Amino acid sequence: MNKPFTSYLASHDGQCSAVIKWSVDCEQAFDRGVACAQTWLSHDDTGWLWANLILERDVLPAGVQRRAFEVGFLSRVHQRLCSPYGGSHQARKTCLQL
């Protein structure tokens, strides 16, 4: 049995961290997704969220690398939505556990 590879989502905006296990090494793609989302969240002039996700994700090879990017990207956005900085989003009552 192969040992799973692990990606770490750091705690942010007062939200808990998470550990995600992959069957292949996806750490760079995951981290790139988190960083891309953080750039979008930190700047007012970055355009549509969905466009940033698609444009950055499509640079990666198809398959699990793209999925890791998406998970990293959306996990970072989820942390913001669940935080006091994200407004009154209902998701703030959920704990991120993967």
C-alpha positions in Angstrom: 0.0 0.0 0.0 1.3 3.4 -0.9 1.9 6.0 1.8 -0.4 9.0 1.2 1.0 12.4 0.6 -0.1 15.2 2.8 -1.0 18.9 2.2 -1.5 21.3 5.1 -4.0 24.2 5.2 -2.7 26.6 7.8 -5.2 28.2 10.2 -6.2 31.6 8.9 -8.7 34.4 9.7 -9.3 32.7 13.1 -10.3 29.4 11.4 -8.8 26.0 12.1 -6.2 24.3 10.0 -6.7 21.1 8.0 -4.7 18.1 6.8 -5.6 16.7 3.3 -4.2 13.4 2.1 -3.6 12.5 -1.5 -2.5 9.4 -3.4 0.2 11.4 -5.2 2.3 14.4 -4.4 0.0 17.4 -4.7 1.5 19.8 -2.2 2.7 22.4 -4.8 -0.7 22.5 -6.6 -2.5 22.7 -3.3 -0.3 25.5 -2.0 -0.6 27.3 -5.3 -4.4 27.2 -4.9 -4.2 28.6 -1.4 -1.9 31.4 -2.5 -4.0 32.2 -5.5 -7.1 32.6 -3.4 -5.2 34.6 -0.8 -4.1 37.0 -3.5 -7.7 37.4 -4.7 -8.9 38.0 -1.2 -6.1 40.5 -0.4 -6.6 42.8 -3.5 -9.6 44.8 -4.6 -8.6 44.7 -8.3 -8.3 41.0 -9.0 -11.5 40.5 -11.0 -13.9 37.6 -10.8 -13.2 34.9 -8.3 -14.3 32.1 -10.7 -12.1 33.5 -13.5 -9.0 33.5 -11.3 -9.7 29.9 -10.2 -10.2 28.6 -13.8 -7.2 30.5 -15.3 -4.8 29.4 -12.7 -6.0 25.9 -12.4 -5.9 25.2 -16.2 -2.1 25.8 -16.2 -1.8 22.5 -14.3 -1.9 19.0 -15.8 -5.4 17.5 -15.8 -6.4 15.2 -13.0 -5.4 15.2 -9.3 -3.1 18.2 -9.6 -6.0 20.4 -10.7 -8.2 18.9 -8.0 -5.6 19.7 -5.4 -5.4 23.3 -6.7 -9.2 23.6 -6.4 -9.3 22.2 -2.9 -6.6 24.6 -1.8 -8.2 27.5 -3.4 -11.7 26.8 -2.1 -10.5 25.9 1.3 -8.9 29.3 1.7 -12.0 31.0 0.5 -14.1 28.9 2.9 -11.9 30.0 5.8 -12.6 33.6 4.9 -16.3 33.1 4.6 -16.4 31.4 8.0 -14.5 34.2 9.6 -15.7 37.5 11.0 -14.0 39.1 7.9 -16.4 37.2 5.6 -19.6 38.8 6.8 -22.6 36.8 8.0 -22.1 33.8 5.8 -23.9 30.7 7.3 -20.9 28.6 6.7 -19.1 30.1 9.7 -20.9 27.6 11.9 -19.2 24.7 10.2 -15.7 23.4 11.1 -13.4 22.6 8.3 -12.6 18.9 8.8 -11.2 16.9 5.8 
